[in-house]
Amino acid sequence: MAYVATRGGERAIEQSERLFRSEMGAIDGARVQQVKESLPYLVDRVMGEASLYDEYLAALALAQTGGELYEAVLLLRAWRTTQPRLCVAAPVEQDRLFTHRRISAAFKDIPGGQVLGPTLDYAHRILATEVLQGETYEPAAVDPAETPTPAYHPGVSAWQAENDLVDLPEPDAVLGNDIPDLTREPLLFPSKRAHTLQSLARAETGGVLALGYAAMRGYGQAHPTVNELRLAEAEIEVKHPDGRSFSAGRVKVSQAEVVDKKGEKLGLGYAATFGWNEVKCIAAATLDLNSPGAEKGSPTEEEFFLYHTEGVESSGFCIHFKLPHYVTFQSSLDAMRDARAKKAAKPKPNVTEPAE
C-alpha cells in the first residue's frame, strides 16, 4: 500500500479547504456556547472518544468541523497531546458518584432504589414539526420530587458480592503515574486490564454498538443482562503540592455493568466513559463480558474489537484511500497488460485435422 504525497496542487488544496470552511461560516464564542447547550449528548460523545473532558473545546471542535465526528475527535485528541500532564486524580469509587440516573434490568428492588433520571426510554418518538411552522417547542417543566433521591448509591455488584452471587476483581494497587496509560504505551495482547477499559472508554460509539449487537444476537458466548446502568458526576480529587487534597470539580461519566450466568456465579462485564452515553457503555460492557474464551477473529475477541473500534485510526485508514495511489494502481494495470500481452504472444497449438 503506497501513501503518495500530493504535490503541485498547493493552491487547489488551499482553496478546497477554504470551500469547506466557507460552509461553516464565522465561528465565535456565542456559536460554541450554542453547540454546547443545544447538543450536550453529542458533545459528551466527542469528549468520550477523544478522552479529554472539556465541554467548550468539544463544542468548538464540532463547530469547526461542521459536526463531522471523526474530524472533531481527531482535533480534540491532537490538542490533548500538546497539554502537560499535571497530576493524576484519586480513584473514583462507585458509591461516591453523584448519581443522576441509575437503573437495573436484573433486579426490581436494588439498594438505593431505581432512579430513572433523564431519559427518552419511555417517550413517544414524535418529531416536533410545528417548530418549522414558526411555533416554539418548549418542554414541560419538571415537577419537584416529593422525596428527594439520595445523591449517592452503592453498587449493585457490591451487594451481589456480599450475597456470594459474583466475584469482584481485587482492587488495583497501582496508582498515580504507575497506572498503564494507553496514550503513552502501545496496545499489546493479551491486553492489560487498564488498557482494555481505556480502549473501550474512548472507542467509537457506532463500532462498539455494531460488535456488541453482534454478540447480543448470538455471535458471542454470553447474553447480557444490565446489572446496573448509571449516569453520574464524578468528583475529581487531586493533591495540592503542599499535600492537601481538594476537589478540582466534577465531570459527567457513564458506566454499565452487565452480567450472565457463569457456572455457579455470575460473570461480570464492565465499561465506563466520559459524558453520558448509555448505548456505548452497555455495548462495551457486553464485549467485555464476552471476551474471555472468545474464538480468534470473532467479534468478541479482545484483539478484534479493541483494534476495530478505534475510531480515529479506522476512519483515517478508510479516508486515506481517497488520496493519490496513482503509482501502485498504474503498476497493477501494467501487470495486467503484461499478462495479456504474454498470453496473446503465445503460439496457438497446432490442431491436426482427423484423417478421413
Salt bridges, closest charged atoms under 4 A:
GLU14 OE2 - ARG18 NH2 2.60
GLU17 OE2 - ARG21 NE 3.08
ASP44 OD2 - LYS252 NZ 3.06
GLU49 OE2 - ARG45 NE 2.88
ASP121 OD2 - ARG101 NH2 2.85
ASP164 OD1 - LYS265 NZ 2.73
ASP167 OD1 - LYS265 NZ 2.72
ASP181 OD2 - ARG85 NH1 3.02
ASP181 OD2 - ARG184 NE 3.62
GLU185 OE1 - LYS192 NZ 3.23
GLU185 OE1 - HIS195 NE2 3.11
GLU204 OE2 - ARG45 NH2 2.70
GLU228 OE2 - ARG102 NE 3.57
GLU228 OE2 - ARG230 NH2 2.52
GLU233 OE2 - HIS100 NE2 2.58
GLU235 OE1 - ARG250 NE 3.24
ASP242 OD1 - HIS240 ND1 3.12
ASP242 OD2 - ARG244 NE 2.74
GLU278 OE2 - ARG101 NE 2.59
ASP288 OD1 - ARG193 NH1 2.68
GLU301 OE2 - LYS296 NZ 3.45
GLU303 OE1 - LYS296 NZ 3.04
GLU310 OE2 - ARG77 NH1 2.79
ASP334 OD1 - ARG337 NH1 3.32
ASP338 OD2 - LYS342 NZ 3.29
